[in-house]
Amino acid sequence: MRTSLTLLAAAAVLSTAGIAQAADYAIDPTHTFASFEIGHMGATTNRARFDKKDGKISFDKAAKTGKVDISFETASVNSGTAMFDKHLQSAEILDAAKFPKAQFVSSKFVFNGDKVASVDGNLTLLGKTQPVTLKANQFNCYESPMLKREVCGGDFETTIDRTAFGVNYGIDWGFPKNVRLVLQVEAVKQ
């Protein structure tokens, strides 16, 4: 009887050994940025990024599943020009005083073979939530020689209609409503 129980326990352990488990990853703030680009009167492109961010990812490579929850402080917007940053933070655009965070949440990773091809989720900006798909331009997991842990990350992009979030500044003057979002994300396995 004892031998049977031992064999059953060993079989149970061996049968679950091959089952993949989702791992938790913390956003590496030194390798994670969200930036945006919008045309300026058909002549140039305005660009800025958010410097303060926080988030976590749960990722299971074998099961090809994952979850993302990343937020960016809207007051940390940085264009490289203080006066433009204040305008971006104002109620006319990001309304950072009233809406201190922009957030992307997802529970759907789309794969092409073993690589993440895109992440479908919801972007919340100015209290409004809209579905977005972040296309992966590249994605990889690697063993960090400095951290001695696995790091996963990639470059993602999407284009949003800013008016869907209530950002209508300059529409009457001919500023485009489409904004290109570019995300560089790396996260460290915990």
Secondary structure as GFF3:
##gff-version 3
##sequence-region A 1 190
A	DSSP	alpha_helix	2	17	.	.	.	ID=ss1
A	DSSP	beta_strand	23	27	.	.	.	ID=ss2
A	DSSP	beta_strand	33	40	.	.	.	ID=ss3
A	DSSP	beta_strand	44	50	.	.	.	ID=ss4
A	DSSP	beta_strand	53	60	.	.	.	ID=ss5
A	DSSP	beta_strand	65	73	.	.	.	ID=ss6
A	DSSP	three_ten_helix	74	76	.	.	.	ID=ss7
A	DSSP	beta_strand	77	78	.	.	.	ID=ss8
A	DSSP	alpha_helix	82	89	.	.	.	ID=ss9
A	DSSP	beta_strand	101	112	.	.	.	ID=ss10
A	DSSP	beta_strand	115	125	.	.	.	ID=ss11
A	DSSP	beta_strand	128	143	.	.	.	ID=ss12
A	DSSP	beta_strand	150	161	.	.	.	ID=ss13
A	DSSP	three_ten_helix	162	165	.	.	.	ID=ss14
A	DSSP	three_ten_helix	171	173	.	.	.	ID=ss15
A	DSSP	beta_strand	178	189	.	.	.	ID=ss16
###
